Amino acid sequence: MYQINYGIIYNGLTAAERTLASALWRNRLFLFIVGLHMLTGAVICSIFHIPFWSPLIENLITILNKILNFTIVCATGFMVWRFIYAMFRVRPKKPIHWMVSDIRTYLSRYVRLVDGTICFVALAALANTFTLLKNLVSNFVPFSWDPTFAELDRILHGGVDVWTLLWPVFGYPFITTMINVAYHFWFVLIYAMAFVAAYDRRDPERGMTYLVAFALTFIIGGNVLATLFSSVGPVYFEEFGFGDTFTEQLLKLEMLNEISPVWALSVHDLLLTNYNTEGMIRGISAMPSMHVASSVLMALFAFRYSRWLGWAFTVFAVVIQIGSVHLAWHYAVDGYLGALVALVCWYVAQFLSKKSSI
């Protein structure tokens, strides 16, 4: 039998091809998980006659364009900063020669950019597949778990709905607005942390742990468990025929909105409209809370940088848990399970990342 000499094949590649091959190999664990998720999504979408590859490619092209634009902006800013640094600190006799040499030094580290871009594009593919599968939750399992989770909340919290416990403390116009700001700021942070994990290669295992944990959390929590425990959350409790248990909470939020903006209310309406009209972002699922799960992941990742940063993100995760209930998106148990999923996936990711780096 013939044996393949991979060394000869590798040596036959150009420098750029070797760089790409090395980057793919270093990130193989994360890429394998994303690839398996995509394959599952493609099969499921084909069953339901839903386009998968065409919207995926369009989204990836959009992401690549954004990365390119962002890179140009960063590169321009970097060159301006290094020029100012040279003029006022280094004061070289030949500024142009110094600039060329300085830029070459940083470009020699471009391997980080290759790794980061590969992982960031993979994250975009993961998000695309996640969204498509989330949109199909009710196709697999009709929404039915809400009364169970509402009752479980009451059992765990003294026989009352959790929002009534939070309202005396947080049920004020300005406080509710600030909680809503934090809830929306989550979108900025989750993007920023993903960017850091993808491009910061000073500690490769740290970034890989976050990326793998992120993928596992959204696949297991946001797709698998969300489908098994198909639910809509307090905001749509009455809309989907489960009763008027949370009507008073929504009315109170609307009253606060007349004094200080509660943007969650408009998002409530937008998501329900998209669900009824099959808009692009229409996936409704409450259990588990991916806002809480991902916020816990961000806190765990932040602790790998510093203690104070980790505690700051822990406080943010607590605010998100409170906001998820206070803004009527989730039952408290949605957040509890989300946090548990994130913790389990984090430690599994740590184990897998260490194994793959050997």
Buried (B, 14 or more C-beta within 10 A) or exposed (E): EEEEEEEEEEEEEEEEEEBBEBBEEBBEBBBEBBBEBBEBBBEBBEEEEBEBEEBBEEBBEEBBEEBEEEEEEEEEEEBEEBBEEBEEEEEBEEEEEBBEEBBEEEEEEEEBBBBBBBBBBBBBBBBBBBBBBBBBBBBEBEBBBBEBBBEBBBEEBEEEBBBEBBBEEBBBBEBBBBBBEBBEEBEEBBEEBBBBBBBBBEEBEBBBBBBBBBBBBBBBBBBEBBBEBBBBBBBBBBEBEBEEBBEEBBEBBEEBBEEBBBBBBEBBEEBBEBBEEEEEEBBBBBBBBBBBBBBBBBBBBBBBBEEEBBEEBBEBBBBBBBBBBBBBBBBBBBBBBBBBBBBBBBEBBBEBBEEBEE
